[in-house]
Amino acid sequence: MTTFEKIQEIIVDQLDKETEEVQLKTNFREELEADSLDLFQIINDIEDEFDIKIEFDEGLNTVQDIVNTVNTQLEAK
């Protein structure tokens, strides 16, 4: 399973969305209607899944932003 697929699964579970709704270019607030609390929970779940720490203020607007952040963190390990 790729980084994107794991993150996609977390987002789908957390926001009760369909898999097709969560793509790399999907914007959390505009397209998934996620609020700050939703994003906080998604980031917490991703941190637990990948055993990393994500700064919440890193300008995470799209799924791609989070995938890039996770991949950067994983490469630094």
C-alpha positions as CSV (number, residue, x, y, z in Angstrom):
1,M,0.0,0.0,0.0
2,T,1.4,3.4,-1.0
3,T,1.6,6.4,1.3
4,F,-1.2,8.0,-0.6
5,E,-3.4,4.9,-0.2
6,K,-2.9,4.8,3.5
7,I,-3.6,8.5,3.9
8,Q,-6.6,8.2,1.6
9,E,-8.0,5.4,3.8
10,I,-7.5,7.5,7.0
11,I,-9.3,10.5,5.4
12,V,-12.2,8.3,4.1
13,D,-12.7,6.8,7.5
14,Q,-12.4,10.0,9.4
15,L,-14.7,12.1,7.2
16,D,-17.0,9.3,6.1
17,K,-16.4,9.9,2.4
18,E,-16.2,7.7,-0.6
19,T,-12.7,6.6,-1.8
20,E,-13.3,8.3,-5.1
21,E,-13.9,11.7,-3.4
22,V,-10.3,11.7,-1.9
23,Q,-7.7,12.2,-4.6
24,L,-4.3,13.9,-4.5
25,K,-5.7,17.3,-5.7
26,T,-8.6,17.2,-3.3
27,N,-8.9,20.3,-1.0
28,F,-9.8,19.5,2.6
29,R,-11.9,22.5,3.3
30,E,-13.5,23.3,-0.1
31,E,-14.1,19.8,-1.4
32,L,-14.3,17.6,1.7
33,E,-15.8,20.3,4.0
34,A,-13.4,19.4,6.7
35,D,-13.0,21.8,9.6
36,S,-9.9,22.4,11.8
37,L,-11.0,19.6,14.2
38,D,-11.3,17.1,11.3
39,L,-7.9,18.0,10.0
40,F,-6.4,17.8,13.5
41,Q,-7.8,14.2,13.9
42,I,-6.6,13.2,10.4
43,I,-3.1,14.5,11.1
44,N,-3.1,12.6,14.5
45,D,-4.1,9.4,12.8
46,I,-1.5,9.9,10.1
47,E,1.2,10.6,12.7
48,D,0.3,7.4,14.5
49,E,0.2,5.3,11.3
50,F,3.6,6.5,10.0
51,D,5.3,7.2,13.4
52,I,6.1,10.8,12.5
53,K,5.3,14.3,13.7
54,I,3.6,16.8,11.4
55,E,3.5,20.5,12.2
56,F,-0.2,21.5,11.9
57,D,0.6,24.9,10.4
58,E,2.5,23.6,7.3
59,G,-0.1,24.8,4.9
60,L,-1.8,21.5,4.4
61,N,-4.6,22.3,2.1
62,T,-4.8,19.3,-0.2
63,V,-4.2,15.6,0.1
64,Q,-1.0,16.0,-2.0
65,D,0.3,18.5,0.6
66,I,0.0,15.8,3.3
67,V,1.4,13.0,1.1
68,N,4.5,15.2,0.4
69,T,4.9,16.1,4.1
70,V,4.7,12.4,5.1
71,N,7.2,11.3,2.4
72,T,9.6,14.0,3.4
73,Q,9.4,12.9,7.0
74,L,9.9,9.3,6.1
75,E,12.9,10.0,3.9
76,A,14.5,11.9,6.8
77,K,14.2,8.9,9.1
